[in-house]
Structure formats: structure tokens, C-alpha cells
Amino acid sequence: MSEVTDNGIALRSLIEQAGLTQADALAVLNRGQAFPIALSTWKAYLAAPDSARRRVCPDNVLAHARKTIGKGSKER
């Protein structure tokens, strides 16, 4: 399989693999952060690529999600 290049799709996949809801994943990601991500921004990162709501998910958000959300799925 080819590697996912869209950060939003990769983020959605990471959340699904961890078995979390989008809201729970956001709570895990925001834990201890000085500047937490707003729910509306989070939903925009996860929106369908053709959605008007869609915002590009920055690389640093995806990297932090892999460290926090991905870590949580291994501990289960």
C-alpha cells in the first residue's frame, strides 16, 4: 500500500486505530498543552477533503498526535 500523504486522512486513521472518538482523541492531544486545539479546528482537520469546512492539518499536529494518541493505543 502507498503511504498516506494527506495529514487529515492520516490523523483520522490514527484515531480509528486507537479506538477513540474524535472528541476523546482531541482531549488526549490537548492534555498539558499551552495552546490547545479548538474542537472546531479539530473537526476541520478531520473533514472530508472535498468539504468547504476542511483545513489542512499541519505536520506538527500530526506528529504530536502520533506521540500521544498512538502511544495510548499501545497501552490498551
N, C-alpha and C positions, 0 to 999 in steps of 0.2 A: 504494500500500500504506500501511496505517496504521503509525504509529510504535510501536515496541515499548515498552511501559510497565513490563514486568517485568524487573528488573535481572538476574535469573538467566538468563532467556532471552536477553537482550541479550549477556550475558557469554559464554554458550555459542556464540552466533552469531559473536561476535568471535574466539573461539578457532578455530572452524571456518574462518572466512575467512582466518586467519593460517596455517592448515595445520599447527597444533601439536596435540600430545596435551595432555590436561588437565594431566598432570604437568609437561610442558615449559613450558606456559603459566604454571603456578604458579612454576616456577623463574625464569622471566623476570620475573614480577611481584615476586617476593621479593628479587631481586638488589639489594643495597645497602640493604635496609630494616632499621630498628632492631627492628621488631616484625613478623617475617614471619608470613604466614597459614599455619596448620597444614593439612596435607593433608585431615584430616577436615572441617575448616571449609570448605575449598575445594570438596570433594565435596558438602557440604550446600548450598552456594550454587548448584551446578550440578544438583542433584537435580530430579526431575520435580515440578511444582507440587503434585501430589496425594500426594507421598511424605511419610511420617512423618519422614524424615531432613531434609527441606527446611528451610533457614533463609533468611531474606530477605537478599539481597546489598545491603550499604549503598551509597549513591550514591558515596561517596568511593572505594570499592574499584573500582567500575565506571569511574569517571573515571581512576583510576590505570592500570587495565587498558587503557583506550583510549590512554593516553600511551605505555605500554610494549609491550604485545602488538600493538596497532595499528601502532605505529612499526616493529616488527620485520617485520611483513608487507609493508610498503612497501619495505624494504631488500632483500628477496629477489629 
